[in-house]
């Protein structure tokens, strides 16, 4: 089994067509080996960045819902709630809604951790092996070039007995090195484009799960805050009326001498 498929076993069964820019130079008798076109570093960088950003997003969302619960608890402990039953009922409804929101948010983050962040981490764990395979190929390339240059040097010299003997010896030294390079080159030619193309099949289920988790969460939020709105709404009060009442109360506060401008 391939070095990368073992790591991602069971996650990638179908593969996309290999992209042209991942091609490796083929070599043969009389042809100089060429440097490999490496797998785009952007794939590794973007995988690492996406994993980091998803983790930051999940942590921020959890912190948001935890903060909302703390705010509602702080309001419940405020002495004003002890003095006003209507305010107490309002804050209690808010506290219940915030705790429901936090519970659904925790469930959503747990799902994202399992179906998005962990697969991203697992996908990223492949790159050290991939990079090592590229390094081994590059080392074989350097050995190939060194011996190929040696052969070419003797081929350019006058064909005397000693030169022909050294040329024969150089070609014999070159043969196993060329075969080793071609084997490593062939492996990367076959597997790196397949690995690169497989990212679509690997990540699609994760992104689908992310979308479903968000849809479920925000659907529940719509219900929670819809219920909260119904509990807090005063019959016959429009938003404009509430705004006018708030402005009137604020004007009364501003009229107090203790808050008057100097």
C-alpha positions in Angstrom: 0.0 0.0 0.0 1.3 3.5 -0.8 3.0 5.5 1.9 0.3 8.1 2.0 -2.7 5.8 1.4 -1.8 3.8 4.6 -2.1 7.0 6.6 -5.5 8.0 5.1 -6.7 4.4 4.8 -10.5 4.2 4.1 -10.8 8.0 3.5 -10.0 8.2 -0.2 -11.3 5.6 -2.6 -11.7 7.7 -5.7 -9.1 10.0 -7.2 -9.3 13.0 -9.4 -7.2 13.4 -12.5 -3.6 14.4 -11.8 -2.8 18.0 -12.3 -0.3 18.7 -15.1 1.9 20.9 -12.9 2.9 18.0 -10.7 4.7 16.2 -13.5 8.2 14.8 -12.9 10.9 14.6 -15.6 11.4 11.2 -17.1 14.9 10.1 -17.8 16.6 7.5 -20.0 19.8 6.7 -21.8 21.6 9.8 -23.0 19.1 12.2 -21.2 20.0 14.3 -18.3 17.7 13.9 -15.3 15.8 17.1 -14.3 14.8 18.4 -11.0 11.4 17.5 -9.7 8.5 19.9 -9.8 7.5 19.6 -6.1 4.0 19.1 -4.8 2.8 22.7 -4.3 3.8 23.8 -0.8 0.5 25.7 -0.7 -1.4 22.4 -0.1 0.5 21.7 3.1 0.4 25.4 4.1 -3.3 25.8 3.4 -4.1 22.5 5.2 -2.2 23.7 8.3 -3.8 27.2 8.1 -7.3 25.8 7.7 -6.8 23.5 10.7 -5.5 26.5 12.7 -8.4 28.8 11.6 -11.0 26.1 12.3 -9.6 25.6 15.8 -9.6 29.4 16.5 -13.2 29.7 15.2 -14.4 26.8 17.4 -12.7 28.3 20.4 -14.1 31.7 19.7 -17.6 30.4 19.3 -17.4 28.5 22.6 -16.1 31.5 24.4 -19.0 33.6 23.0 -21.7 31.3 24.3 -19.9 30.9 27.6 -19.7 34.6 27.9 -23.4 35.0 27.1 -24.3 32.5 29.9 -22.1 34.4 32.3 -23.8 37.7 31.4 -27.2 36.2 32.1 -26.0 34.8 35.4 -24.6 38.2 36.4 -27.9 39.8 35.6 -29.8 37.2 37.7 -27.5 38.1 40.7 -28.1 41.8 40.2 -30.1 43.3 43.1 -32.5 44.9 40.7 -34.0 41.5 39.8 -34.9 41.1 43.5 -36.8 44.3 43.4 -38.7 43.9 40.1 -40.6 40.7 39.4 -41.0 41.6 35.7 -37.3 42.2 35.3 -36.6 38.9 37.1 -38.9 37.0 34.7 -37.2 38.7 31.7 -33.7 37.9 32.9 -34.7 34.3 33.8 -36.0 33.8 30.3 -32.8 35.2 28.9 -30.7 32.9 31.1 -32.6 29.9 29.9 -32.1 30.9 26.3 -28.4 31.5 26.8 -27.9 28.1 28.4 -29.8 26.4 25.5 -27.7 28.2 23.1 -24.5 27.2 24.9 -25.6 23.5 24.9 -26.3 23.5 21.1 -23.0 25.4 20.5 -21.0 22.8 22.4 -22.7 20.1 20.4 -21.8 21.9 17.1 -18.2 22.5 18.1 -17.8 18.8 19.2 -19.1 17.7 15.8 -16.8 20.1 13.9 -13.8 18.9 16.0 -14.6 15.3 15.1 -15.5 15.7 11.4 -13.4 18.7 10.3 -10.5 19.5 12.6 -9.3 16.0 13.3 -9.5 14.9 9.6 -7.5 18.1 8.8 -4.9 17.1 11.3 -4.7 13.5 10.0 -4.3 14.8 6.4 -1.5 17.1 7.5 0.3 14.1 9.1 1.0 12.7 5.6 3.2 15.6 4.5 6.4 14.5 6.5 6.4 11.2 4.7 5.7 12.9 1.4 8.5 15.4 1.9 10.9 12.6 2.8 10.1 10.8 -0.4 10.8 13.9 -2.4 14.1 14.4 -0.5 15.2 10.8 -1.3 14.3 11.4 -4.9 16.4 14.6 -4.9 19.3 12.9 -3.4 19.1 10.2 -6.0 19.0 12.9 -8.6 22.2 14.5 -7.3 24.0 11.1 -7.4 22.7 10.5 -11.0 23.8 13.9 -12.2 27.3 13.5 -10.7 27.9 10.1 -12.4 26.2 11.2 -15.6 28.6 14.2 -15.8 31.5 11.7 -15.2 30.3 9.6 -18.2 29.9 12.6 -20.4 33.4 13.8 -19.5 35.0 10.5 -20.7 32.7 10.4 -23.8 34.2 13.8 -24.9 37.8 12.6 -24.6 39.8 10.9 -27.3 38.9 7.3 -27.4 42.1 5.7 -26.2 42.4 2.4 -24.3 42.5 3.9 -20.8 39.7 6.3 -21.6 37.5 3.6 -22.9 38.2 1.5 -19.8 37.3 4.4 -17.5 34.2 5.2 -19.6 33.0 1.6 -19.3 33.6 1.7 -15.5 31.7 5.0 -15.2 28.8 3.6 -17.2 28.7 0.6 -14.9 28.7 2.8 -11.8 25.9 4.9 -13.4 23.5 2.1 -14.2 22.4 1.1 -10.7 22.2 4.8 -9.7 20.1 5.6 -12.7 17.8 2.6 -11.9 17.4 3.8 -8.3 16.6 7.3 -9.4 14.1 6.1 -12.0 12.3 3.9 -9.5 12.0 6.8 -7.0 11.0 9.2 -9.8 8.4 6.7 -11.1 6.8 6.3 -7.6 6.4 10.0 -7.3 5.1 10.3 -10.8 2.4 7.8 -10.0 1.5 8.7 -6.5 2.0 12.4 -5.9 -0.6 13.5 -8.5 -3.0 11.0 -7.1 -2.4 12.2 -3.6 -2.9 15.8 -4.7 -6.1 15.0 -6.6 -7.5 12.9 -3.7 -7.8 16.0 -1.5 -11.2 16.7 -3.0 -12.7 13.3 -2.1 -11.1 13.5 1.3 -12.3 16.9 2.4 -15.7 17.0 0.8 -17.4 14.9 3.6 -15.8 17.2 6.2 -17.1 20.4 4.6 -20.5 18.8 4.1 -20.5 18.0 7.8 -19.4 21.5 8.7 -22.3 23.0 6.7 -24.9 20.6 8.2 -23.6 21.5 11.7 -24.0 25.2 11.0 -27.5 24.7 9.5 -28.7 22.7 12.6 -27.2 25.2 15.0 -28.7 28.3 13.4 -32.0 26.6 13.0 -32.1 25.9 16.7 -31.0 29.5 17.4 -33.9 30.8 15.4 -36.3 28.7 17.5 -34.6 29.7 20.8 -34.6 33.4 20.1 -38.0 33.2 18.6 -39.3 31.7 21.8 -37.4 34.4 23.8 -38.9 37.2 21.8 -42.4 35.9 22.4 -41.7 35.8 26.1 -40.3 39.3 26.2 -42.7 41.0 23.8 -45.2 43.4 25.3 -48.5 43.1 23.4 -49.2 46.2 21.3 -45.7 47.6 21.6 -43.9 48.3 18.4 -40.2 48.8 18.0 -40.8 52.5 17.5 -42.8 52.7 20.7 -40.0 50.9 22.7 -37.4 53.3 21.2 -39.5 56.3 22.2 -40.0 55.0 25.7 -36.3 54.3 26.1 -35.4 57.8 24.9 -37.9 59.3 27.3 -36.4 57.4 30.2 -32.9 58.4 29.1 -33.9 62.0 29.0 -35.2 61.8 32.6 -31.8 60.4 33.6 -29.9 63.1 31.8 -32.0 65.7 33.6 -30.7 64.6 37.0 -28.2 67.0 38.5 -25.7 64.2 39.2 -25.4 63.4 35.5 -25.7 66.9 34.2 -22.9 68.3 32.1 -20.5 70.7 33.8 
